Amino acid sequence: MSLGAVVEDGGVRFSVWSGAAERVRVSLFDDEDRETDRLELSRGEDGVHGLFVPGIGAGARYGFRAEGPYHPESGLWFDPQKLLVDPHALHLDRAYVHDPRLAERGVDTAPMMPKAVVTAPLPALPLRKPVFEPGGLVYEINVRGFTMRHPDVPEEMRGTIAALAHPAIVEHLKRLRVGAVELMPITAWMDERHLPPLGLRNAWGYNPVTFMALDPRLAPGGWKELRETVAALHAAGIGVVLDMVFNHTAESDALGPTLSLRGLDARAYYRHDADGRLVNDTGTGNTLACDHPAARRLVLDSLRAFVRHAGVDGFRFDLAPVLGRSAEGFSPEAPTLRTMVEDEELGSRVLIAEPWD
């Protein structure tokens, strides 16, 4: 079963995994950001909570709410007042904005949270050999900063993924004989909580919340914008590698906000010590539990989506050893890593590991 929001004849099927939640509901919102309905999903034996909602389709805006015990000391953060972004969402109606109330128990966070937008995925592309050849020049690019002041790029396009396909940018990359651009994180992220009081923002994107939804500030045109940009760069002989952050999320430590995975099933998605405390191998407050089947599925589903629907050539994994970690330590034979390299779609891509741990 596909997770997320899937458009079917006559409506939308919502599916989300949580092994520990007692109940999961989907909240529906109108164009004025008002909650119009709150519907309970049915739980299956596999931990997938699902519901078919008739009469809605692509463009519907939603979020999840999960109920269960609230006991952070043992890794349980259930709070039905927290609106949770679908981990498999493909599109958000706006960027994440940090607010201290996102970490407060019992505060309805719907007004502060972006809503996932029901979006049908683009048709799958045929699987082709990566454009990038090993040994070529990889140019790491901060999407926003790279084009923000370029005089030849139209002002309304600057700072976006689409700007990378502008002829002036493509010709510049060709003159440098770039073999592939490596895009610093383009999935939706949130500022760390210490930045807003200092008047600062996270400019690089290494603090994700969700792994499939593109950040609206970088891709106002959504997945179509990314796909068209990849195609334009491919036409110029330039590959595209995405920098993926599958080691932590912006939900941070015990003082962090509840945005998505924490509120759905923190003990499954994040690594915890035996006493219930969050493991902090990443130095960011939490560590994704890539050895758990639910987290593994989320990682692999995200990667396959970028190959199938955007045609990217590969990935660079931030703090890559987390992908192979368990309570016993790191193993190069860890199921997530092994599945990745043996997968028909993913194993054919350029896979770059940052070995920091």
N, C-alpha and C positions, 0 to 999 in steps of 0.2 A: 504493500500500500504506500502511495506517495504521501509524504507529510506536507503540511502547509495548507494553503487554500487552493483547491483545484476546481476550475470551472467545469461543470457538467451540464447536461441538458436540463434546463429548468431551474438551475440554482448553483450553489457552491458547496462543496464538501470541505469542511474544516477538520484537520487531523493534527494532533500534537502528542508527543510522547511525554509521559511522566509516570514513573514507577511508584512514586510515593504520595502523590496528590490524592486526596479523598474525592474531590470533585474539581472539574475544570469547566469553566464557562467561556463562551465567546461573547464579547461586547461589540455591538455594531454601532457605528456612528454615521451621522448625516454630514452634509457638506459644511454645516455650521459648527461642527465638532461636538454636537450634542449626542449623548448616548441614547439610542433609540430602542435597543433591545439587549437583553442579557440572557443567553440561552445555554442550558447545560448540555455538555457533551456526554456521550455514552462511553464507558470504559471497556476496552477489550482485554482479553487475557494476556496479550502481549504488551500491555501498558500504554497502548495507543488510545487516546480519547478522540472520538470522532462524532460528527454530526453533519447531516445534509440540511442546508437551509434553502428552501425554495424561494423563488421570486427575486433573487439578487444575482449579480454577475460581476464581470470585470469592472473595476472601479470602486467596488464596495470597500469601505474602510473599517478596520477591526483591530481588536487586541484580545488577549486571553487574560483570564483571572483564575487563579488556582487556590483551592482551599485545603487545609490540613493543619497539622501542629505548627506552632511557632515556638521554636526552641533553638535559637542561633548557636548556642553552645554545643549542640550536637548536629549542626548542619541543616536544621529545618527552618525555613524562612517563609512559610506560607502566610500570605496576607491577601485576602480577596479585594482589599482596597488598592492593591498595586496592579496597574494595567501592565501587562507583559507583552513585549513584542514577539511575534512568531519567529522562532529560530530559522524557519525555512522561508521567511518572507523574501520576496524578490524586489519589492518597491516600498519606500516609505514616503509619506506625504510631506515630511520636512525633516530637517537635521535634528540630531539629539542636542539638547541644551542642558547643562548641569544645573540642578536645583537642589539645595540641601534637603528639601521636603521629600525627595525621592528615596531618602534613606530612613524616613520617619515611619514608624509603624502606625497603621490605622488612618493614614492620610490618603485620600483618593488621588491617585497620580494621573488620572486620565487627562486633565487639562494641561499637564506638563509634558506629556509623552507624545512622540510622533505615533501615527497610526499606520499599520501595515495596509497596503492597498492590494486588493485582489488583482492579480496580473497573470494572464496566460503567458507561459514561456514562449520565446521565439521558436520557430521550427528548428529542429536540430540540424547542424551542419554536418556534411560528410567528414569523417575522420581522415585528416591528411597529415603527412609528414611535417614536423615543425620546420618553419622557414629558417630558423636560426641553426647554424652549423657550429658544433663545438670548436672552440679556439677563436671565435669571432669576438668583436668588441661589444660588451654589454654596457649600456649607458643607463645608470640609475637616475630616475627622474621623479622629482616631486611635481605632481601634475599641476597643482595650483601655481606654485612659484615659477615653473618653467616658462609660462607664457603670459604672466600677469602684466608685464611691462613691454611686451613685444610690439613695436609700432606697426608691423604689417598684419597682425592678427586683429580682426574686428573687436572692439572693446567688449561687446556683449558676449563674445566667445572666449575671452581670455580667462585663464584659470580653470578650464574645463577639459574633460577628456576629448571632446570634439576638437579642441584647438590643436591637439597633437596631429590631427589629420590635415591641418591647413598646409597648403603648398609651401609656404615660407618655412614652416617647421620641418616638413618632410625633406625639403632640399637641404636644409642645415644639417639634418641627421645624415643624409647621403654624403654630403661633403666631408663629414667626419668619418665616413665609412663605418657607421654603426651597424652591427649585426643584429642587435636586439635592444629594445628599450625595456628596462625593468621598472615598472610603475610602483612607486611606494604606495602603501595601502589605499585602496579606493573603496573598500566597503565602509559602511556607516560607523562612525566613531563618536566618542564623547570626550570633552575636556576632563582631565583629572581634576579632582575637587580643589586642589590647592591653586589652580591657575586663575579662575575668575576673580578671587579677591585681590590678586596681583595685577589685574587688568590684562592678563595674558590668555592665549589660546593655544591649543595643540595644533600645530601646523603640519605635522608629518603623518598623523593618522594611526600611530601605533597604539591605539587604545580602543579596540573594536567593541561593539555590542553584539552585532549580528554579522554573519559571515557570507551572506548572499546578497543582501540589499545594498546597492551602491549608495555612496554618500550623495544626497541630493545636491550638495554644493559643488561636487565635482562632475556629476552626471545628471544634469537636469533633464536630459532626454532618456534617462534610464538605460536599460540593457541594449536598446536599439542604438543608442549613442556609442556605447562601448563596441558593439559588434561592427558598426560602420567604420569606426576608427581603426580597429584591428585589421579590417579588410583593406583600408587605404594604406596602412603601413606595410601590410603583406604585399600589396601591389608594387611597392617601392623596394621590395626585398628585405624588409626590416621585420624581425620577429617581435613578439610581445610576451613578456614574462611578468606575472603578477606577484608582488610581495604579499604573502599571506601570513596573518598573525593568528595561529592556532594554539597559542600557549597560555593566553589569559584573556580576560575581558574587562571592560570598564566598570564592572560591578565591584571590583577591587576587594578590599579586606572587609573585616567585620563592621567597619564604619561606612562602607560604600553603599551605593544605591541599589535598589532592586529593580531590574529593568527587563530581564528575560529569563535566562537559564537559572539564576538563583531562585527566582520565584516559582519556577516550574519543578525543579528537582535538583537542588544544590548538591546533594550528596552524590548524585550520579554524574553530574557534569563537571564538578570540581574535585580535586584531590583533597582529602582530609587526613589528618593524623588520627591515631587510634582514640585520642581524647576528644575528637570532634573539631579541633581547630583546623583552619584552612592551611594547606601546605603552600609555602611561598617560594618555590624554586625559582620563579621568574623575577622576584624582587618587585612585583607590582601589586601584591596583596592576595592574588589567587593564582591557581595553576589548573589549566584544563585537564580533565581526567581522560586523556586520549586512549587509555586502556579500557574504558567502559564502552560497551557496545553502542549506547545511545550517542555518546560524544564521537565515537569512531564513525558512526553513520552520518552525523552532521558534517564532519570534516570531509568525508568522501563524497557525499551528496553535493557539497559546495564546490569541490574541485571539478567534479563531473559536469556541473552546470556551466562553469566557465569554459570548459572545453567544448561541450555540445552546443551551447547557445551563443558563445562569443568567439569561439575558434582560437583561443589563446594557445601559444606555443609551449608554455610551461609555467613553473612556479618557483619562487624563492621562499623558503620557509624560515620565518623569524624564530629564533630560539628553537631550532629544529629538534634537538634531543627530547623536548617535551613530548613529541609525537611518539617516541619510543619508550617513555617512562612508565613505570608502575611502582607499587610500594616496594618492590625488590630492587629498583634502580633501572638503569637504561639497558635496553637490549636492541641490537640491530635487527633481530628477528621478531620484534614486537609485531602483533597482528596488524596494527594500523599501517606501519611501514611496509610490512610484507604484502598486504593487500594492495597498497598503492603501487608498488613496483610490478606486481603481477597482473594488475588490472589492464585490460586491453586498451582502454582510453587513456588512463593516467600513466601507465608504464611507458607509453610511447612519447611522453612529453619530456621537456627539459626540466629536471628536478634538481634544485640547488639548495643545499642545506647550510644554514648558518650554524656552526658547531658550538656556539656559546651556550653554556648551561651553568 
